[in-house]
Amino acid sequence: MNRARVQDTNVCGVNAAIVVIEGKWKTALLWLLETGPHRPGEIRRKLPDISERVLTQALREMEEDGLVHREVYDVMPPKTVYSLTAFGQELSDALAPLSDWGHRRLDRLTAVPTAS
């Protein structure tokens, strides 16, 4: 779904929620920021496969969606810290049951079939 279409109030709520977490990295970023504030370098070390460009884009979109707070400190060298907003924490909490379901699904997929 196009991010612009989220403004349409006739869209299903699930679709509106999926738009803010779509992509490979946003759920991982939510999970990571749930543990506390992180600087961009820390995020890159913990998610080594994410590129600088994709990280920046994902964090900007998450900030626009009200999920992430970006704090810039006026020091040299510049220091930026990202953390979840209350709205972002609410989304993370809402995704927890879905994550549990996903783990149960993975367990079923890897279970050894029993002989009849």
PAPANU-316144 format. One record per residue (C-alpha): x, y, z negated; residue number from 1. Coordinates in steps of 0.2 Angstrom, whole numbers, always signed. Last residue first. Example, Ala and Ser with C-alpha at 12.3 -4.5 7.8 and 13.67 -1.06 7.14 Angstrom:
+-------+-------+-------+-----+
:     X :     Y :     Z :   k :
+-------+-------+-------+-----+
:   +68 :    -5 :   -36 :   2 :
:   +62 :   -22 :   -39 :   1 :
+-------+-------+-------+-----+
! end
This chain:
+-------+-------+-------+-----+
:     X :     Y :     Z :   k :
+-------+-------+-------+-----+
:    +6 :  -214 :   -60 : 116 :
:   +23 :  -208 :   -59 : 115 :
:   +26 :  -191 :   -68 : 114 :
:   +31 :  -176 :   -57 : 113 :
:   +47 :  -167 :   -65 : 112 :
:   +43 :  -150 :   -70 : 111 :
:   +52 :  -136 :   -60 : 110 :
:   +36 :  -129 :   -52 : 109 :
:   +26 :  -130 :   -68 : 108 :
:   +40 :  -121 :   -78 : 107 :
:   +40 :  -108 :   -65 : 106 :
:   +21 :  -106 :   -66 : 105 :
:   +23 :  -104 :   -85 : 104 :
:   +36 :   -91 :   -83 : 103 :
:   +25 :   -81 :   -71 : 102 :
:   +10 :   -82 :   -84 : 101 :
:   +22 :   -75 :   -97 : 100 :
:   +27 :   -61 :   -85 :  99 :
:    +9 :   -57 :   -82 :  98 :
:    +5 :   -57 :  -100 :  97 :
:   +20 :   -44 :  -103 :  96 :
:   +15 :   -33 :   -88 :  95 :
:    +2 :   -23 :   -99 :  94 :
:   +16 :   -20 :  -112 :  93 :
:   +28 :   -13 :   -98 :  92 :
:   +14 :    -2 :   -91 :  91 :
:   +11 :    +5 :  -109 :  90 :
:   +29 :    +8 :  -111 :  89 :
:   +30 :   +17 :   -95 :  88 :
:   +15 :   +28 :  -101 :  87 :
:   +24 :   +31 :  -117 :  86 :
:   +39 :   +37 :  -107 :  85 :
:   +53 :   +25 :  -104 :  84 :
:   +71 :   +31 :  -105 :  83 :
:   +84 :   +38 :   -93 :  82 :
:  +100 :   +47 :   -98 :  81 :
:  +110 :   +59 :   -88 :  80 :
:  +127 :   +67 :   -93 :  79 :
:  +136 :   +80 :   -83 :  78 :
:  +155 :   +79 :   -85 :  77 :
:  +155 :   +92 :   -94 :  76 :
:  +140 :   +95 :  -104 :  75 :
:  +122 :  +102 :  -101 :  74 :
:  +113 :   +86 :  -105 :  73 :
:  +100 :   +79 :   -92 :  72 :
:   +86 :   +69 :   -99 :  71 :
:   +76 :   +59 :   -86 :  70 :
:   +60 :   +52 :   -93 :  69 :
:   +53 :   +36 :   -84 :  68 :
:   +35 :   +30 :   -81 :  67 :
:   +27 :   +46 :   -76 :  66 :
:   +24 :   +41 :   -58 :  65 :
:   +36 :   +55 :   -52 :  64 :
:   +49 :   +48 :   -64 :  63 :
:   +47 :   +30 :   -58 :  62 :
:   +49 :   +37 :   -40 :  61 :
:   +65 :   +46 :   -45 :  60 :
:   +71 :   +30 :   -54 :  59 :
:   +68 :   +20 :   -39 :  58 :
:   +76 :   +32 :   -27 :  57 :
:   +92 :   +34 :   -38 :  56 :
:   +93 :   +15 :   -40 :  55 :
:   +91 :   +12 :   -21 :  54 :
:  +105 :   +24 :   -17 :  53 :
:  +117 :   +18 :   -30 :  52 :
:  +115 :    +0 :   -24 :  51 :
:  +107 :   -13 :   -35 :  50 :
:  +117 :   -30 :   -36 :  49 :
:  +126 :   -25 :   -52 :  48 :
:  +110 :   -24 :   -63 :  47 :
:  +118 :   -22 :   -80 :  46 :
:  +133 :   -13 :   -74 :  45 :
:  +122 :    -2 :   -63 :  44 :
:  +110 :    +2 :   -77 :  43 :
:  +125 :    +7 :   -89 :  42 :
:  +132 :   +18 :   -75 :  41 :
:  +115 :   +27 :   -74 :  40 :
:  +114 :   +30 :   -92 :  39 :
:  +102 :   +20 :  -103 :  38 :
:   +88 :   +24 :  -115 :  37 :
:   +81 :    +9 :  -125 :  36 :
:   +77 :   -10 :  -123 :  35 :
:   +61 :    -6 :  -113 :  34 :
:   +73 :    +3 :  -101 :  33 :
:   +80 :   -14 :   -95 :  32 :
:   +62 :   -22 :   -92 :  31 :
:   +56 :    -7 :   -83 :  30 :
:   +72 :    -7 :   -72 :  29 :
:   +69 :   -25 :   -68 :  28 :
:   +51 :   -22 :   -64 :  27 :
:   +56 :    -7 :   -53 :  26 :
:   +70 :   -17 :   -44 :  25 :
:   +63 :   -28 :   -29 :  24 :
:   +49 :   -17 :   -23 :  23 :
:   +32 :   -13 :   -30 :  22 :
:   +30 :    -7 :   -48 :  21 :
:   +21 :   +10 :   -45 :  20 :
:   +11 :    +3 :   -30 :  19 :
:    +6 :   -12 :   -40 :  18 :
:    -4 :    -2 :   -53 :  17 :
:   -15 :    +7 :   -39 :  16 :
:   -17 :   -10 :   -31 :  15 :
:   -23 :   -17 :   -48 :  14 :
:   -35 :    -2 :   -50 :  13 :
:   -43 :    -5 :   -34 :  12 :
:   -43 :   +10 :   -23 :  11 :
:   -59 :   +21 :   -22 :  10 :
:   -49 :   +35 :   -32 :   9 :
:   -38 :   +39 :   -17 :   8 :
:   -22 :   +47 :   -24 :   7 :
:   -14 :   +30 :   -23 :   6 :
:   -15 :   +31 :    -4 :   5 :
:    +0 :   +42 :    -4 :   4 :
:   +11 :   +28 :   -11 :   3 :
:    +6 :   +17 :    +4 :   2 :
:    +0 :    +0 :    +0 :   1 :
+-------+-------+-------+-----+
! end
